Amino acid sequence: MPFWKKKKTNSPENPGRDMLLGIATGDALGVPVEFKSRTEMEVFPVSGMTGYGSHNQPPGTWSDDSSLTFCLAEELIKAYDLHAIGQSFRQWYYQGHWTAHGSAFDIGNTTFDALERLSVQGVAPELAGGFSEFNNGNGSLMRILPLAFHTINLPVEERYARAKEVSSITHGHFRSVMSCFLYLEFAHELIKGAGAKEAHNTLIKTAKGFFSGKDYDYQELSRFDRVLDGQFAKESKSSIRGSGYVIHSLEASIWCLLNSGDFKGAVLKAVNLGEDTDTTGAITGGLAGLLYGYEDIPEDWLTVLARKDDIMSLGDQLSERYHLQQ
């Protein structure tokens, strides 16, 4: 028997499927309205699965967020191999591997530069990502969630080290790495069966314990004060951003989960923040999938989701590989 419990599903537990379908669905909801402002979203909010719009893609199309997540999941099923993960990312962009319809239609600048360093310069994968303060987009956070399955039973120091390595394939700055680490810590608690509030409380305790005695830059650590505040759920919507900045994305995903009661409510709240709608939807959708189970995703959304059967199969393999399936 698995060591966690789910609260709102009636079918056999399958967190791999829950997570991957959650990510892809949240991503696909946001693709047609990416770059729309908060004001525009308030006038014309997303209420269901649509298509075309910003990227002229059919309904159910997910973006690079999901593609790179699936690449990571696929490699983790085989082994933890940074070189193989980096090469899989290259196959996505250059050969259409794990794309919704055969080719990549979007990529962040920092991720593109990292893939160029991997392919042209032969840089080690853990050194390929941008390390500048200006390389703190959400490009590693959006794809990191499968790593939670690999790290869930490791000591906290090793969990951080793995988060750092995998993030740094594309995003190596402290803010990106720490955002990935905190996001994964939150996810670990959801996998174990915690509710959103309980998971957040445990995250706060874990993070503060992990920070203690380390010589991290105080100013950098202070950037996470808000998301690690026990009253964070009470922040107003107006203070939550849906931009591509990694800390905004981390805050948005946890805030949306803390202020929703089901999968639909969480991801619609995320997408309707505006700006980087597909990524905020994907990052929130992965957590919401783990919390509520894929059965809570509206059926009409799943029906049009690109490559749904392939995603489900990948999720099944991930759960089986890490013995997280009943």
N, C-alpha and C positions, 0 to 999 in steps of 0.2 A: 504493500500500500504506500502511496506517496506520503510525504511528511507534512503536507499542507492541506488545507481545505478550501474549496471554492464556495461562494455564498449564493450565487444566483444562476447556477447551471444545473441541468438535470441529466446531461449526457456524461459519458466517461470524460474524466479530466484530461486535457491536452493543452498545456500552456504554450507549446510551440505553435500550434495552430491558432490559439487565442491571440498570441502576440503578433504573428506575421499577418494574419487577416486584419487585425486591428490597425497595424501600421499602414497597410496598403489601402484600407478603406478610408482612413483619415486623410491620407495623402491624396487619394483620388477625389475626395470631396473638395480639397483645396486647389487642385490644379487649375480648374477653369477660372478661378478668381484671383490667382496669384498677382500680387502687386496692387490690388485694390486697396484703397485707404479705409481706415476705420469709418469715416463718414459715409463712404460709398456702401460699405457693408451694413451699416445701420439703416440705410434707405432701402437697399436691396439685399437682405440677408439670405445666406444659403440655408435652405431647409431640407434639402435632399440631394441626391446624386444628379449632377448635370454634366454637360460636356462642352467641348469647343472653348470659347472664351479666350483666355490669355494665351494658351499654347495651341489652340485649334486641334484639340485631341478629343476623341469620342468619349462618351460617359464611361466611367469605370477605369480610366487610364491613370496609372500612378507614375511617379517621376523617379528621378535619381535617388531620392530619399529611400524609397522601397527597394530599388534595384541594388544599391550598395548594401542595404540590410540583408537582402537575399544572398548576395555574394558572400558576405561574412558568415551567415548561417550555414551556407553550403560548405564552406571551408572548415568551420568548427565541427561539423559532423564528421569530417575526416580526421582532423588533428588541429592542434594550435600551432600554426606555422605562419609567421608574419610575412615571409616572402610569398607564400602561396596566396595569402589574403591580398597582398598588394598586386600580384599578377591577376587575380580575379577582378579587381577593380579596373585594371587596364583592359581586360577582356570586355568588361561592360561598355566602356567608353569607345573603344576602338573596333570592337567586333559585335556589339549589340547583345552581349551575354546578359541574361536576366533583365531584359527590357520588356516593356509591356507589349510593344508591337514591332520589335525587330531592330530598333535603333534608338540611341540616346537623343533626347531633345532638349536637355538642360544640364548644365554643370556649373558649379561655383568656381570662381577664379582661383581660390586657394587650392581646391581639389584638383583642378586642371594643372596648375603649376606643379603640384606634388606628383601627379601621374607622369608628367614630363620628366621630372627628376628621376623617377623610378625607371623609365623606359630609355631615356636618352643618356642620362649621366650615370646610371647604375648605382645610385645612392642606396644605402641600406634602408629598408622600409621604415624603421623606427626613427630615421633621421630625414625622411623625405618631406614631411609636412612643414608648413610655415611656422616659424617660431617668433614672429614679430607680434607686437601688440595689435597690429592691424590685420592679423590672420585669425581673428576670433569670430568668424562666422559660425553657423551651426552645422557645418558640413560633417563633422565627426559625431556630434551628438545625435544627428538624425539617423545614423546607421549603426550605433553602438549596442543596441538593446540585446541582440542575440548573445553578446558576451556575458550577460547576466547568468546564462545557463552554465557557462564554463567556469565562472568565478564564484558561484553561490556558496560553495563549501570550502573555499580557500580562506586562509587568514587574511585579515584586513589589509596588511601591508602588501601581500601578494595581489589582492584585488585591485589596489591602487596601481601597482606596477603594471598589471595587465591592461587596465584602462588607459594608462599613459602610453603604453606601447601601441595599442590599436588606434587610439586617437591620433597619435603622432605620425601615422602613415600619411595623413593629410593635414592635421592640425596639431601642432606640438606646443603651443603656448600654454602656460599654466592655467589660464582661465578655461580654455577648451578642455584640457585634461581634467581639471577639477569638476567641471560641469558634467563630464561623462561619468566620473567616479560617483558623484552624488546622485545622478540619475539612476545609475546601476544599483546603488545601495537602496534607493527607494523601490526599485523593481524587485530586488531580492525579497523584500518584505511582502510585496504583493504575491509573489510566487508561493511564499510560505503560507499565505492565507489571510494576511492582515488586511483590514480596511484601509481606506485612504488616510484617514486621520491617524490611525495607529502607525501606519507606515511612515508618515511624516514625523511623528514623535520619535520613532526609533531612528530615523535618519538624522535628526538633530543630535541625539545622544551619541550615535556612532561618529558623526562628523566631528563633534567637539572633542571626543576622546581621541580621534585620529590626529587632530590638529595639535593636541597638547604635547608640548615638549619638542615640537619641530620648529625649524627656523624658516618657515615660509614667510614671505614678505607680508607684513601686516596689512598694508594697503590692498594687496591682491586678495588676501583672505576676506577683508571687510566687504568686498564686492558680493560676497555670498551671505552677508548678514541677514538680508531681508528674507530670502528663501529658507533660511535656517532659524527663523523666528517662529515661536509657537503660535503667534497670532497672525501668521502670514495669510491664512484663509480669509481673514477679514479685510484684506486689502481691497480697495475699490477696483472695479473693472477698468476705470479710467487710468489707473496706475500700472496696468498690465499691458505689455507691448507684444505684438506679434511680429516684430522685426526679425531680421536674419542674424542679429547679434546673439551669441551663444547663451549669455546669461538671461537675456529676455526670453529665449526659447525654453530654457530650464524652468524659469519662474512660471511662464505661461502654462506649461504642461502640468505642473504640480498644482497650480492654482485652479485650473479647470477641473482637475480631478476632485479637489477638495470642495468645489462648489457645484457639483453635479451629482445626480443620483442614478445615472445609467450611461451606457455607452453613447447613445445618441446625443444626450445632453452634453456630455463632455466634449465630444469632437465638434459638434456644431458651435459650442461656445468658443472652442479654439480657433476654428476656421473664421468665425465672424469677428475675430480680433483684427482681421485685415492684415495687409502687408505680405509677409512670407507665409501665406495661408496653407500651402501644401505641406511645408515642413512642420509648422506648428500643429497641423492636423495629424501628421504622421507620428510625431513625438508623443503627442497626447494619446493618439489612437493605440499605440503599443501598450501604454500603461493601462488604458481603459479596457483593452482586450484582456490583459492579465487579471484585472480586477473583476470584470463582469462575465468573461467568457465569450467566445465568438457567437454563441447562440443568442446573445443580446444585441448583436449587430442586426439592424433591420434587413429583412430578407430581400427587399427590393434593391437595397444597396449591393448586397452580395451577388445578386443575380447578374448584374452587369459588370462586376469587377473583372478586369482583365486577368487571364490566366489563373482563375480562382482554384482550379483543380491542382495546378502545379504548386501554388502557394500552400494549399492544404497538405499536399504530399511532403513538401519541404518541412513544414511544421511538424508533421508526424515523425519524420526522421530525426528532427532536432530533439523532440521530446524523448524518443526512444534512445537516442545516443547518450543523453544525460540522465536517463532513468527517471524522467519526470512525467510519466504517463501511467495512469491506473491500468 
